Amino acid sequence: MGAKITMSFRRAATVIVAAMSCSPAPRAEEVPTPPEKPAIHGSDPDCRERLSALGVVLNERARIPPPSQPACAVSEPVAITAIMGLPGNPRVVLAGTPVLACAMAERFAQFVLDVADPASRQVLGAGITSIDAGPGYVCRSRNNQPGAKLSSHAQGLAVDLMSVTMEGGKTISLAAPAQSEQRDVIAHITARACAHFNTVLGIGSDAFHGNNIHIDLEPRGRDGNTKFCR
C-alpha cells in the first residue's frame, strides 16, 4: 500500500514538472520607445528656392565661420543681406548679414513679411527698411555661460532683434522705445512671434535679454514643437 502511494506521488510530480516545462515563459514588459524629435538639420534641397520666392537676398560669397567645436553645425547655412518685395517697401536690409540655417532664414523672412513690417505700417505709418538682428550663428554656450548647454545660435537657429530702422531714417531701439506707439509695435511683434518660432524671449524676460528680443527654432519637447514664450 505504501509503495503504491509513493508511486502515485512520483507520477503526479512528473506530470506537474512536464506541464511547467511546456508552459510559455512570462514575457518581459515591453517599454515603448519614445518618438524621436523632428530635427531641423535634415537636407532640404528646395529651401533656397523658397527663400528666393520670398524675396530673400543672399550673400553667396559670405564666409561661414568654421566651428570651434564639432557640435556647432549649421544645416544648410545662408547669409541674408535683405528681404525684397514687401508691398510699398522695396527692401528690408539685414544689418550684419546674419548667418542662419536655411529653415530659420525662411521662417524669419516670413515673420518680417507677415508680422513685423505690417505692424509697423499699421501703427507707425511707416515700413521697416533695416533690421539689426545680430550675427545669427555664433558657436557658444547659452547666454555665454560656462558649462551651459549649447546655444541655438550655435546651430544657426536664432536671431536677436535689437533695433529697426523705419522709412525716413528713424531707428528704434527695441530696448528703449521713445513713444507709446513704438512700444505697442514691439509688444505686438513679441506676442505674434510665438506663432512662428519655438522660443521667444522678449525685452526684460530675463537678465540676459534686457536689450533684444531672442527668437529661435530650437526643437523643444517630445514632438520638437513645444513653445516657450515670455
C-alpha positions as CSV (number, residue, x, y, z in Angstrom):
1,M,0.0,0.0,0.0
2,G,2.8,2.4,1.0
3,A,4.7,1.6,-2.3
4,K,1.6,2.4,-4.4
5,I,1.1,5.8,-2.7
6,T,4.8,6.6,-3.3
7,M,4.5,5.7,-7.0
8,S,1.3,7.9,-7.3
9,F,3.1,10.9,-5.8
10,R,6.1,10.3,-8.2
11,R,3.8,10.2,-11.2
12,A,2.0,13.3,-10.2
13,A,5.2,15.2,-9.7
14,T,6.4,14.1,-13.1
15,V,3.2,15.3,-14.7
16,I,3.4,18.8,-13.0
17,V,7.1,19.2,-14.0
18,A,6.3,18.3,-17.6
19,A,3.4,20.8,-17.7
20,M,5.5,23.6,-16.3
21,S,8.2,22.9,-18.9
22,C,5.6,23.2,-21.7
23,S,4.1,26.5,-20.4
24,P,5.3,29.6,-22.1
25,A,7.7,31.7,-20.0
26,P,6.3,35.0,-18.8
27,R,7.1,37.9,-21.2
28,A,9.0,40.8,-20.0
29,E,7.1,44.1,-20.0
30,E,7.8,46.0,-23.3
31,V,8.8,49.6,-22.8
32,P,7.7,51.8,-25.7
33,T,10.4,53.7,-27.4
34,P,9.9,57.5,-27.2
35,P,9.4,59.1,-30.6
36,E,12.4,61.0,-32.0
37,K,12.2,64.7,-32.0
38,P,11.9,66.1,-35.5
39,A,15.2,67.7,-36.4
40,I,15.8,70.9,-38.4
41,H,19.1,69.5,-39.5
42,G,18.0,67.3,-42.4
43,S,18.7,68.2,-46.0
44,D,16.1,70.3,-47.7
45,P,17.1,70.9,-51.4
46,D,14.1,73.2,-52.0
47,C,14.8,75.6,-49.1
48,R,16.8,78.1,-51.2
49,E,14.1,78.1,-53.9
50,R,11.5,79.0,-51.3
51,L,13.8,81.8,-49.9
52,S,14.1,83.2,-53.5
53,A,10.3,83.1,-53.8
54,L,10.0,85.1,-50.5
55,G,12.4,87.7,-51.9
56,V,15.3,86.8,-49.7
57,V,18.6,88.1,-51.0
58,L,21.7,86.0,-50.0
59,N,25.3,86.9,-50.0
60,E,26.7,83.9,-51.8
61,R,30.3,85.0,-51.1
62,A,29.9,85.3,-47.4
63,R,32.4,83.3,-45.4
64,I,30.7,80.9,-43.0
65,P,33.0,80.9,-39.9
66,P,34.3,77.4,-39.1
67,P,33.0,75.9,-35.8
68,S,35.3,76.0,-32.8
69,Q,33.7,72.6,-31.8
70,P,32.0,69.8,-33.7
71,A,28.6,70.4,-32.1
72,C,28.4,73.9,-33.7
73,A,27.0,72.7,-37.0
74,V,24.6,74.7,-39.2
75,S,22.4,72.8,-41.5
76,E,22.5,74.5,-45.0
77,P,23.8,77.8,-43.8
78,V,22.9,81.0,-45.7
79,A,23.9,84.6,-45.2
80,I,20.9,87.1,-45.5
81,T,21.5,90.6,-46.8
82,A,18.0,91.7,-47.5
83,I,14.3,90.8,-47.9
84,M,12.7,92.2,-51.1
85,G,9.2,92.7,-52.4
86,L,7.2,93.9,-49.4
87,P,4.2,96.0,-50.6
88,G,5.3,99.6,-50.9
89,N,8.7,98.7,-49.5
90,P,11.4,97.7,-52.0
91,R,13.8,96.1,-49.5
92,V,14.5,95.4,-45.8
93,V,18.2,95.3,-45.2
94,L,19.5,92.8,-42.6
95,A,22.3,94.7,-40.8
96,G,25.3,92.5,-40.2
97,T,24.3,89.9,-42.8
98,P,23.3,87.2,-40.2
99,V,24.2,83.6,-41.0
100,L,21.3,81.2,-40.4
101,A,20.3,77.7,-41.1
102,C,18.1,77.8,-44.2
103,A,15.0,76.7,-42.3
104,M,15.5,79.6,-39.8
105,A,16.1,82.0,-42.6
106,E,12.8,81.0,-44.3
107,R,10.8,81.3,-41.0
108,F,12.4,84.7,-40.2
109,A,11.6,86.1,-43.7
110,Q,8.0,85.0,-43.3
111,F,7.9,86.7,-39.9
112,V,9.2,90.0,-41.3
113,L,6.7,89.8,-44.2
114,D,3.7,88.7,-42.2
115,V,4.2,90.4,-38.8
116,A,6.9,92.9,-38.3
117,D,6.5,95.2,-41.4
118,P,2.7,95.1,-41.4
119,A,2.6,96.0,-37.7
120,S,4.9,98.9,-38.2
121,R,2.9,100.2,-41.1
122,Q,-0.4,99.9,-39.3
123,V,0.7,101.6,-36.1
124,L,3.5,103.9,-37.0
125,G,2.5,104.6,-40.6
126,A,5.9,103.6,-42.0
127,G,7.5,100.4,-43.2
128,I,10.8,98.9,-42.0
129,T,13.9,99.5,-44.1
130,S,16.5,97.8,-41.9
131,I,16.7,95.3,-39.0
132,D,19.6,94.7,-36.7
133,A,19.3,91.0,-35.9
134,G,22.9,90.3,-34.8
135,P,25.2,87.8,-36.4
136,G,22.8,84.8,-36.2
137,Y,25.3,82.0,-36.0
138,V,27.8,82.1,-33.1
139,C,29.5,79.0,-31.7
140,R,28.9,79.5,-28.0
141,S,27.0,78.2,-24.9
142,R,23.6,79.5,-23.9
143,N,23.9,83.1,-22.7
144,N,27.7,82.7,-22.9
145,Q,27.6,80.9,-19.5
146,P,30.4,78.4,-18.8
147,G,29.1,74.9,-18.6
148,A,25.7,75.7,-20.0
149,K,24.2,73.8,-22.9
150,L,24.9,74.8,-26.5
151,S,23.0,77.9,-27.6
152,S,20.6,77.7,-30.5
153,H,22.8,80.4,-32.1
154,A,25.5,77.7,-32.4
155,Q,23.3,75.9,-35.0
156,G,22.1,79.0,-36.8
157,L,18.6,78.7,-35.4
158,A,18.3,82.0,-33.6
159,V,18.5,85.8,-34.1
160,D,18.4,88.6,-31.6
161,L,16.4,91.6,-32.7
162,M,18.0,94.8,-31.4
163,S,16.7,97.6,-33.5
164,V,14.7,98.5,-36.6
165,T,15.1,101.5,-38.9
166,M,12.0,103.0,-40.4
167,E,11.2,104.7,-43.7
168,G,12.5,108.2,-43.3
169,G,15.7,107.0,-41.5
170,K,14.5,106.9,-37.9
171,T,16.0,104.0,-35.9
172,I,14.0,102.5,-33.0
173,S,15.9,100.7,-30.3
174,L,13.8,97.7,-29.1
175,A,15.2,98.1,-25.6
176,A,14.3,101.8,-25.3
177,P,11.4,102.8,-27.5
178,A,10.7,106.6,-27.2
179,Q,7.0,106.6,-27.9
180,S,4.0,104.6,-26.7
181,E,3.2,103.7,-30.3
182,Q,6.7,102.2,-30.7
183,R,6.1,100.2,-27.5
184,D,2.8,98.9,-28.9
185,V,4.6,97.7,-32.1
186,I,7.3,95.9,-30.1
187,A,4.7,94.3,-27.9
188,H,2.7,93.2,-30.9
189,I,5.8,91.8,-32.6
190,T,6.9,89.9,-29.5
191,A,3.4,88.4,-29.0
192,R,3.0,87.3,-32.6
193,A,6.5,85.8,-32.8
194,C,5.4,82.8,-30.7
195,A,3.3,81.6,-33.6
196,H,6.3,81.5,-35.9
197,F,9.1,80.3,-33.5
198,N,9.6,77.8,-30.7
199,T,11.3,80.2,-28.3
200,V,10.6,83.9,-27.8
201,L,12.3,85.9,-25.1
202,G,11.1,89.5,-25.0
203,I,12.8,92.6,-23.7
204,G,13.5,92.1,-20.0
205,S,12.3,88.5,-19.9
206,D,15.4,87.5,-18.0
207,A,18.8,89.0,-17.0
208,F,20.3,88.2,-20.4
209,H,17.7,89.8,-22.7
210,G,17.5,93.4,-21.5
211,N,18.2,94.9,-24.9
212,N,16.9,92.4,-27.5
213,I,14.2,90.0,-28.5
214,H,15.5,86.5,-28.9
215,I,13.7,84.2,-31.3
216,D,14.7,80.7,-32.3
217,L,13.6,77.4,-33.8
218,E,15.4,75.1,-31.4
219,P,13.3,71.9,-31.1
220,R,11.6,71.6,-27.7
221,G,9.6,68.9,-26.1
222,R,8.9,65.3,-27.2
223,D,7.4,66.5,-30.6
224,G,10.1,69.2,-31.1
225,N,7.4,71.9,-31.4
226,T,6.8,72.9,-27.7
227,K,6.6,76.7,-27.3
228,F,8.5,78.7,-24.7
229,C,7.5,82.4,-25.0
230,R,7.7,85.2,-22.4
